[in-house]
Amino acid sequence: MQSSAQFLIAIGSILLIAIAADLIGKHSFLPRVTLLLIFGMLIGDNALGLMPEVITSQFEIFTHIALMMVGFLIGGKLTRQSMDRNLGQTLWISIFAVVMTFSIVSIALIAIGVDVYLAILIGCIATATAPAATIDVISESGFKGKFANLLIAIVAVDDALGLLVFSIGIAFVSSFAGAGNAIDPILHASREIGGAVLLGFAIGLPGAFLTGRLKPGQPILVEAISLVFLCGGLALWLDVSYLIASIVMGCVIVNLAKHHQRPFHAIAGIEWMFLTIFFTLAGATLSLDSLASIGLIGAVYCVSRALGKFLGGNIGARISGASKPTQRWIGPALLPQAGVAVGMALAASTEFPEYQQILLSLIISTTILFEIIGPILTRHALNRVAETSRAGPE
């Protein structure tokens, strides 16, 4: 009974604080994502210690639910029309942002004396971004122009690209450092990505036909939730990427369900509730102890990762013929980094135990900074592009 009371009180308090964060965010330079993370850090074990264990112990399930919904909604924005307009720019910017980030981070770390193989692993991890934070900032800003659509498309493919680069990096280090079979990481990544795509299609195809029949032209909430939970649960059970599976499922449904008027509006109404809990718990469970231990490596990693995103985004946008505002601001908009990077660090530390301490300390510590500062830059980029669009053609 006591644990149930603590659970309900904590959830209710978090949601009330989210309302305050939303109001403050509208009248300050801080996005609500950053405000929720800071609030979580204040009430977590690092500060006041007010977050009950009955809530923090459920962080994993809240994370899965929130990211499944984010993936589903991202996929819902990848219509055939939007992809026809943005496909070239999406691919060029994504590829260059990943390649430049990996290259600059790896070279910078090697230059300050970091072991070559460790620098390669960290460079691979640096390519990952934060879909949940990015999508929430876009939603909060209310900006629905071409730049926002392009950013959504880039975030949609970033997880797959980052995972692919990471698997190649692990295979390379395994081969040359003698840590094991270099083929296994690539096969695992291929299975994780390919399996997720197949699962997304397997659920999305019947979902496109069946949803929206109970209430003609308009799916009801239970239909959307059931698809998200089914797809995400099967992805976790099959050990494939539930984020990619959810994106593919959403993309299939939005492009094939011709009888739908707005296939995804039902779930959008409750998505923010789960994201609120997710971001607050993320802040509460972050460990600040490792911040002091990363020193020069952490500073070089943060600067070089930001430089890689800025340059990669700019070069990719120039090559693809994107507008001047897009060239200038797409890199800063890609700066947030969160759970995907931590997951990569955990996988790499398992594969290479000798690097475990530095990998986890570095990535967890810098994730705190990127998840707080990144959304600020994303919102600033959206605002600047919006101002430019109002002043004249983008």
C-alpha positions as CSV (number, residue, x, y, z in Angstrom):
1,M,0.0,0.0,0.0
2,Q,2.8,2.4,0.9
3,S,4.7,1.8,-2.3
4,S,1.5,2.4,-4.3
5,A,0.9,5.7,-2.5
6,Q,4.5,6.8,-3.2
7,F,4.1,5.8,-6.9
8,L,0.9,7.7,-7.4
9,I,2.1,10.8,-5.5
10,A,5.4,10.9,-7.4
11,I,3.7,10.5,-10.8
12,G,1.1,13.2,-10.0
13,S,3.8,15.6,-8.7
14,I,5.9,15.0,-11.9
15,L,3.0,15.8,-14.1
16,L,2.2,19.0,-12.2
17,I,5.8,20.1,-12.4
18,A,5.6,19.4,-16.2
19,I,2.9,22.0,-16.5
20,A,5.1,24.5,-14.7
21,A,8.0,23.6,-16.9
22,D,5.9,24.1,-20.0
23,L,4.9,27.6,-18.8
24,I,8.4,28.6,-17.8
25,G,9.7,27.2,-21.1
26,K,7.4,29.5,-23.1
27,H,8.8,32.6,-21.3
28,S,12.5,31.7,-21.2
29,F,15.3,30.4,-23.4
30,L,15.2,27.0,-21.7
31,P,13.1,24.3,-23.4
32,R,10.9,22.2,-21.2
33,V,13.1,19.1,-21.8
34,T,16.0,20.9,-20.2
35,L,13.9,22.2,-17.4
36,L,12.6,18.6,-16.6
37,L,16.1,17.2,-16.6
38,I,17.3,19.9,-14.2
39,F,14.2,19.3,-12.0
40,G,14.9,15.6,-12.1
41,M,18.5,16.1,-11.0
42,L,17.4,18.3,-8.1
43,I,15.0,15.8,-6.7
44,G,17.2,12.8,-7.5
45,D,19.9,11.2,-5.3
46,N,22.5,13.9,-6.5
47,A,20.6,16.6,-4.6
48,L,17.5,16.3,-2.4
49,G,16.9,12.6,-2.8
50,L,13.1,13.0,-3.0
51,M,12.5,10.5,-5.8
52,P,11.2,7.2,-4.4
53,E,12.8,4.0,-5.5
54,V,9.4,2.6,-6.6
55,I,9.5,5.2,-9.4
56,T,13.2,5.1,-10.3
57,S,13.1,1.3,-10.5
58,Q,10.6,1.6,-13.4
59,F,12.7,4.0,-15.4
60,E,13.5,1.4,-18.1
61,I,9.8,0.7,-18.9
62,F,9.0,4.4,-19.0
63,T,12.0,4.9,-21.4
64,H,10.7,2.1,-23.7
65,I,7.2,3.4,-23.8
66,A,8.2,7.0,-24.4
67,L,10.6,6.1,-27.2
68,M,8.2,3.7,-28.8
69,M,5.7,6.6,-29.0
70,V,8.3,9.0,-30.3
71,G,9.3,6.5,-33.0
72,F,5.6,5.9,-34.0
73,L,5.0,9.7,-34.3
74,I,8.3,10.2,-36.3
75,G,7.2,7.5,-38.7
76,G,3.8,9.2,-39.0
77,K,5.5,12.4,-40.3
78,L,7.5,10.5,-43.0
79,T,4.8,10.7,-45.7
80,R,5.6,10.0,-49.3
81,Q,5.2,13.7,-50.2
82,S,7.6,14.9,-47.4
83,M,10.2,12.3,-48.2
84,D,10.1,13.1,-51.9
85,R,10.9,16.7,-51.0
86,N,13.5,16.0,-48.4
87,L,15.1,12.6,-49.2
88,G,18.2,13.9,-50.9
89,Q,18.9,16.5,-48.2
90,T,18.1,14.0,-45.4
91,L,20.6,11.5,-46.7
92,W,23.4,14.0,-47.5
93,I,23.1,15.8,-44.2
94,S,22.8,12.6,-42.2
95,I,25.8,10.9,-43.8
96,F,28.0,13.9,-43.5
97,A,27.0,14.7,-39.9
98,V,27.8,11.1,-38.9
99,V,31.1,10.9,-40.9
100,M,32.4,14.3,-39.8
101,T,31.5,13.7,-36.2
102,F,33.2,10.3,-36.1
103,S,36.3,11.7,-37.8
104,I,36.7,14.9,-35.8
105,V,36.1,13.2,-32.4
106,S,38.4,10.3,-33.1
107,I,41.2,12.5,-34.5
108,A,40.9,15.0,-31.7
109,L,41.1,12.3,-29.0
110,I,44.1,10.6,-30.6
111,A,45.8,14.0,-30.8
112,I,45.7,14.3,-27.0
113,G,47.1,10.9,-26.4
114,V,44.0,8.7,-26.2
115,D,44.5,5.1,-27.3
116,V,43.6,4.7,-31.0
117,Y,41.1,1.9,-30.5
118,L,39.3,3.7,-27.6
119,A,39.2,6.9,-29.7
120,I,37.5,5.0,-32.5
121,L,34.9,3.6,-30.2
122,I,34.2,7.0,-28.7
123,G,34.0,8.6,-32.2
124,C,31.4,6.0,-33.2
125,I,29.3,6.7,-30.1
126,A,29.5,10.5,-30.7
127,T,27.4,10.1,-33.9
128,A,24.2,9.2,-31.9
129,T,21.6,11.9,-31.2
130,A,18.4,12.1,-29.1
131,P,15.2,11.5,-31.0
132,A,12.9,12.1,-28.0
133,A,14.4,15.5,-27.0
134,T,14.6,16.7,-30.6
135,I,11.0,15.8,-31.4
136,D,9.7,17.4,-28.2
137,V,11.5,20.6,-28.9
138,I,10.0,20.7,-32.4
139,S,6.6,20.1,-30.9
140,E,7.0,22.7,-28.2
141,S,8.2,25.3,-30.7
142,G,5.1,24.9,-32.8
143,F,7.3,25.5,-36.0
144,K,6.1,23.3,-38.8
145,G,8.2,24.6,-41.7
146,K,10.5,22.8,-44.1
147,F,13.4,22.9,-41.6
148,A,11.4,21.1,-38.9
149,N,10.3,18.4,-41.3
150,L,13.9,18.0,-42.5
151,L,15.1,17.7,-38.9
152,I,12.5,15.0,-38.2
153,A,13.5,13.0,-41.2
154,I,17.2,13.2,-40.3
155,V,16.5,12.1,-36.7
156,A,14.4,9.2,-38.1
157,V,17.4,7.7,-40.0
158,D,20.1,8.8,-37.5
159,D,19.5,5.8,-35.2
160,A,20.1,3.3,-38.0
161,L,23.1,5.1,-39.3
162,G,24.7,5.5,-35.9
163,L,24.1,1.8,-35.1
164,L,25.7,0.8,-38.4
165,V,28.8,3.0,-37.8
166,F,29.1,1.7,-34.3
167,S,29.0,-1.9,-35.4
168,I,31.7,-1.3,-38.0
169,G,33.8,0.5,-35.4
170,I,33.4,-2.5,-33.0
171,A,34.3,-4.9,-35.8
172,F,37.4,-2.9,-36.7
173,V,38.7,-2.7,-33.1
174,S,37.9,-6.4,-32.5
175,S,39.9,-7.3,-35.6
176,F,43.0,-5.2,-35.0
177,A,43.0,-5.4,-31.2
178,G,42.4,-9.1,-31.2
179,A,39.4,-8.9,-29.0
180,G,37.3,-11.4,-30.8
181,N,35.5,-12.1,-34.1
182,A,35.2,-8.9,-36.2
183,I,32.2,-10.3,-38.1
184,D,29.9,-10.8,-35.2
185,P,29.2,-7.1,-34.4
186,I,28.3,-6.4,-38.1
187,L,26.0,-9.5,-38.2
188,H,24.3,-8.4,-34.9
189,A,23.7,-4.8,-36.2
190,S,22.4,-6.2,-39.5
191,R,20.0,-8.4,-37.6
192,E,18.9,-5.6,-35.3
193,I,18.3,-3.1,-38.1
194,G,16.9,-5.6,-40.6
195,G,14.8,-7.4,-38.1
196,A,13.3,-4.1,-36.9
197,V,12.4,-3.0,-40.4
198,L,10.7,-6.4,-41.1
199,L,8.8,-6.2,-37.8
200,G,7.7,-2.7,-38.6
201,F,6.3,-3.8,-41.9
202,A,4.8,-7.0,-40.5
203,I,2.7,-4.9,-38.0
204,G,2.3,-1.8,-40.1
205,L,0.8,-3.5,-43.1
206,P,-2.3,-5.0,-41.3
207,G,-2.4,-2.0,-39.1
208,A,-2.8,0.3,-42.1
209,F,-5.8,-1.6,-43.2
210,L,-7.5,-2.4,-39.9
211,T,-7.2,0.8,-37.9
212,G,-9.7,3.5,-38.3
213,R,-12.6,1.1,-39.0
214,L,-14.4,1.4,-35.6
215,K,-14.7,5.1,-36.0
216,P,-14.5,5.7,-39.8
217,G,-11.6,7.8,-40.9
218,Q,-10.3,8.4,-37.4
219,P,-8.3,5.8,-35.4
220,I,-9.2,5.7,-31.7
221,L,-6.6,5.8,-28.9
222,V,-6.8,2.1,-28.0
223,E,-5.9,1.2,-31.6
224,A,-2.8,3.4,-31.6
225,I,-1.6,2.3,-28.1
226,S,-2.1,-1.4,-29.0
227,L,0.0,-1.1,-32.1
228,V,2.8,0.8,-30.3
229,F,2.9,-1.7,-27.4
230,L,2.7,-4.7,-29.6
231,C,5.4,-3.5,-31.9
232,G,7.7,-2.4,-29.1
233,G,7.1,-5.5,-27.0
234,L,7.9,-7.8,-29.9
235,A,11.0,-5.8,-30.8
236,L,12.3,-6.1,-27.2
237,W,11.5,-9.8,-27.2
238,L,13.2,-10.4,-30.6
239,D,16.2,-8.2,-29.5
240,V,15.8,-5.8,-32.4
241,S,15.6,-2.0,-32.4
242,Y,12.2,-1.0,-31.0
243,L,12.8,2.6,-32.1
244,I,13.5,1.7,-35.7
245,A,10.6,-0.8,-35.7
246,S,8.2,1.9,-34.4
247,I,9.4,4.4,-37.0
248,V,8.9,1.9,-39.8
249,M,5.5,0.9,-38.6
250,G,4.4,4.5,-38.4
251,C,5.7,5.2,-41.8
252,V,3.9,2.2,-43.4
253,I,0.6,3.1,-41.8
254,V,0.7,6.8,-42.7
255,N,1.5,6.0,-46.3
256,L,-0.9,3.1,-46.9
257,A,-3.9,3.9,-44.7
258,K,-5.8,6.0,-47.3
259,H,-9.0,5.9,-45.2
260,H,-7.3,7.7,-42.3
261,Q,-7.7,11.4,-42.0
262,R,-5.2,11.9,-39.2
263,P,-3.8,8.5,-38.3
264,F,-1.6,9.6,-35.4
265,H,-3.4,12.4,-33.6
266,A,-4.9,10.0,-31.1
267,I,-1.6,9.0,-29.5
268,A,-0.1,12.5,-29.7
269,G,-2.5,13.6,-26.9
270,I,-0.9,11.3,-24.3
271,E,2.7,11.1,-25.6
272,W,3.8,14.2,-23.6
273,M,2.7,12.5,-20.4
274,F,5.1,9.6,-20.8
275,L,7.9,11.9,-22.1
276,T,7.5,14.1,-19.0
277,I,8.1,11.1,-16.7
278,F,10.9,9.9,-19.0
279,F,12.9,13.2,-18.9
280,T,12.3,13.7,-15.2
281,L,13.5,10.2,-14.3
282,A,16.4,10.6,-16.7
283,G,17.5,13.6,-14.7
284,A,16.9,11.9,-11.4
285,T,19.0,8.8,-12.3
286,L,21.9,10.7,-13.9
287,S,25.1,10.4,-11.9
288,L,27.1,13.6,-11.4
289,D,30.0,11.9,-9.7
290,S,31.8,11.1,-12.9
291,L,31.8,14.7,-14.2
292,A,34.9,15.5,-12.2
293,S,36.8,12.4,-13.5
294,I,36.6,13.0,-17.3
295,G,38.8,16.2,-17.4
296,L,40.6,17.0,-20.6
297,I,39.1,14.0,-22.5
298,G,35.6,15.2,-21.7
299,A,36.2,18.7,-22.8
300,V,37.8,17.6,-26.1
301,Y,35.0,15.2,-26.7
302,C,32.3,17.8,-26.2
303,V,34.0,20.4,-28.3
304,S,34.9,18.0,-31.1
305,R,31.4,16.4,-31.2
306,A,29.8,19.8,-31.5
307,L,32.3,20.8,-34.2
308,G,31.5,17.6,-36.1
309,K,27.8,18.1,-36.0
310,F,28.1,21.8,-37.1
311,L,30.5,21.1,-40.0
312,G,28.9,17.8,-41.1
313,G,25.4,19.4,-41.1
314,N,26.7,22.4,-43.0
315,I,28.6,20.5,-45.6
316,G,25.8,18.0,-46.2
317,A,23.3,20.9,-46.5
318,R,25.5,22.7,-49.0
319,I,26.0,19.6,-51.2
320,S,22.3,18.9,-51.2
321,G,21.4,22.4,-52.2
322,A,19.6,23.3,-48.9
323,S,18.7,26.9,-48.1
324,K,21.2,29.2,-46.3
325,P,19.3,29.1,-43.0
326,T,19.3,25.3,-43.1
327,Q,23.0,25.2,-43.9
328,R,23.7,27.5,-40.9
329,W,21.4,25.9,-38.3
330,I,20.9,22.2,-39.1
331,G,24.2,21.2,-37.3
332,P,23.3,22.9,-34.0
333,A,19.9,21.4,-34.1
334,L,21.4,17.9,-34.1
335,L,23.4,18.4,-30.9
336,P,21.2,16.6,-28.3
337,Q,22.5,13.2,-27.2
338,A,20.9,10.7,-24.8
339,G,20.0,7.1,-24.3
340,V,21.2,5.7,-27.6
341,A,24.7,6.8,-26.8
342,V,24.6,5.4,-23.3
343,G,23.4,2.1,-24.8
344,M,26.3,2.1,-27.2
345,A,28.8,2.8,-24.4
346,L,27.4,-0.1,-22.4
347,A,27.7,-2.5,-25.4
348,A,31.2,-1.3,-26.1
349,S,32.3,-1.7,-22.4
350,T,30.9,-5.2,-22.4
351,E,32.9,-6.0,-25.6
352,F,36.1,-4.3,-24.3
353,P,36.2,-4.5,-20.5
354,E,39.6,-2.7,-20.4
355,Y,37.8,0.5,-21.6
356,Q,34.7,0.1,-19.4
357,Q,35.6,2.8,-16.8
358,I,36.5,5.6,-19.2
359,L,33.8,4.8,-21.7
360,L,30.9,4.9,-19.1
361,S,32.3,7.8,-17.2
362,L,32.8,9.9,-20.4
363,I,29.5,9.1,-22.1
364,I,27.3,9.3,-19.1
365,S,28.9,12.6,-18.0
366,T,28.8,14.3,-21.4
367,T,25.3,13.1,-22.0
368,I,24.2,15.2,-19.0
369,L,25.7,18.3,-20.7
370,F,24.4,17.5,-24.2
371,E,20.9,16.7,-23.0
372,I,20.7,20.0,-21.1
373,I,22.5,22.3,-23.6
374,G,21.5,20.4,-26.8
375,P,17.7,21.1,-26.7
376,I,18.5,24.8,-26.1
377,L,20.5,25.0,-29.3
378,T,17.8,23.0,-31.1
379,R,15.1,25.4,-30.1
380,H,17.3,28.4,-30.9
381,A,17.9,26.9,-34.4
382,L,14.2,26.5,-35.0
383,N,13.5,30.0,-33.9
384,R,16.2,31.5,-36.1
385,V,15.0,29.6,-39.1
386,A,11.4,30.6,-38.4
387,E,12.5,34.3,-38.1
388,T,14.3,34.0,-41.4
389,S,11.2,32.4,-43.0
390,R,9.0,35.2,-41.8
391,A,11.4,37.8,-43.2
392,G,11.6,36.2,-46.6
393,P,11.9,32.9,-48.5
394,E,13.8,30.2,-46.8
